[in-house]
């Protein structure tokens, strides 16, 4: 699987989670993802995952003004300070034109917009658990399958 395919799978695994915040460390962008039901399967005290993205070639959030009957021309945000100003609820992800498109939901009442698509691409990533221990995609796939098999 390519990095792009792995990341699309990872965001889909984080279904019902949210990007609560981010940190910038040099060339790394670290997304702080709350997905408590999945994190608790690693350790009952866990709540977060840390997704470190490096060599980012694209990151943007497609937004629309939240005004009834207004023109629905998208406004694209490209700065992490703008993109992650509010939590982003994660639903699923797919690959479109070689980039990851995360179907999501964000409401920013202060700037009066809603968002429903986070697009990104990067060359490498690392996923860490709540205690910043590196974990792999296969573990999360197995935990997610175990969790959802109960329904």
Secondary structure, DSSP 8 states (H G I E B T S, - for coil): --HHHHHHHHHHHTTT-EEEEEEEETTEEEEEEE-HHHHTTT-TT--EEEEEEEEEEEEEEEEEE--TT-----EEE-SHHHHTSS-EEEEEEEEETTEEEEEEEEEETTTTEEEEEEEEEEEEEEEE-TT--EE-HHHHHHHHHHHHTT-
